[in-house]
Amino acid sequence: MPAMIQTTFDDIFWQIAEGRQVLLGHIPHDVPSAIQSGTWIDHEWLFEALAAATYDHHCYAILIVICACLAALVPVLIFASVRNEEDGDFGAGIAALCSAVIMF
């Protein structure tokens, strides 16, 4: 279960295989964490299950497009949240620009 241990696992083929196991009912519950507060529920199993399901149903490209659209919305969400809470348009624009630069 390499994808369950390493949170930045890049090999999607292993993640699809893990997702197939999750779809069979093998959902990880307690994964040892690097923080000292104990164990945490691994959030990556949901992506693995989605990747396996979409790959098996020949619509994996749709999942990638959805993930790319959500990633593209991050600067917009940052702009909206900073605009409502802080300096208005100028500060929100700076925060959105910084987040876009960091994403690239």
C-alpha positions in Angstrom: 0.0 0.0 0.0 2.5 2.6 -1.0 -0.1 5.3 -1.7 -1.4 5.0 1.8 2.0 5.6 3.4 3.4 8.3 1.2 1.0 11.3 0.8 2.7 12.6 -2.4 2.8 9.3 -4.3 3.1 10.1 -8.0 2.4 6.7 -9.6 -1.3 6.8 -10.6 -1.2 3.1 -11.6 -0.6 2.1 -8.0 -3.3 4.5 -6.8 -5.8 2.9 -9.2 -4.9 -0.5 -7.9 -5.3 0.8 -4.3 -8.6 2.3 -5.4 -9.8 -1.0 -6.6 -9.1 -2.5 -3.2 -11.0 0.4 -1.5 -14.0 -0.3 -3.8 -13.9 -3.9 -2.6 -14.3 -2.7 1.0 -10.7 -2.3 2.2 -11.0 1.3 3.5 -8.0 2.4 5.6 -9.0 3.8 8.9 -5.9 4.4 11.1 -2.7 5.4 9.3 0.3 6.4 11.5 1.0 10.0 11.0 4.1 12.2 11.2 2.5 14.4 13.8 2.5 13.5 17.4 -1.2 13.7 18.0 -1.7 10.1 17.0 -3.3 8.6 14.0 -5.4 10.3 11.3 -7.8 9.1 8.6 -6.0 9.0 5.3 -7.9 11.3 2.9 -6.1 9.9 -0.2 -8.3 6.8 -0.4 -11.2 8.8 -1.7 -9.2 10.0 -4.7 -7.9 6.5 -5.3 -11.4 5.1 -5.3 -12.5 7.8 -7.7 -9.5 7.2 -9.9 -10.2 3.4 -10.0 -13.9 3.9 -10.7 -13.5 6.4 -13.4 -10.6 4.4 -15.0 -12.6 1.2 -15.0 -15.6 3.0 -16.6 -13.4 4.7 -19.2 -14.1 8.2 -18.0 -10.8 9.0 -16.2 -10.2 12.0 -18.4 -13.4 13.6 -16.9 -11.9 13.2 -13.4 -8.7 14.9 -14.5 -10.6 17.8 -16.1 -12.7 18.2 -12.9 -9.6 18.2 -10.8 -7.9 20.7 -13.1 -10.9 23.0 -12.9 -11.0 22.9 -9.1 -7.3 23.6 -9.0 -7.8 26.6 -11.3 -10.5 28.0 -8.9 -8.1 28.2 -6.0 -6.9 31.8 -6.8 -10.5 32.9 -7.3 -11.5 31.4 -3.9 -8.6 33.1 -2.3 -9.5 36.4 -3.9 -13.1 36.2 -2.8 -12.2 35.2 0.8 -9.6 37.9 1.2 -11.8 40.5 -0.4 -14.6 39.8 2.2 -12.3 39.7 5.2 -9.3 42.1 4.6 -8.2 45.0 2.5 -10.7 44.9 -0.3 -9.8 44.5 -4.0 -6.1 45.5 -3.9 -5.2 43.1 -1.1 -7.3 40.4 -2.5 -5.7 40.8 -5.9 -2.2 40.5 -4.4 -3.2 37.4 -2.5 -4.8 35.8 -5.7 -1.7 36.7 -7.7 0.6 35.2 -5.2 -1.4 32.0 -5.0 -1.4 31.7 -8.8 2.4 32.2 -8.9 2.9 29.6 -6.2 0.6 27.2 -8.1 2.8 27.5 -11.2 
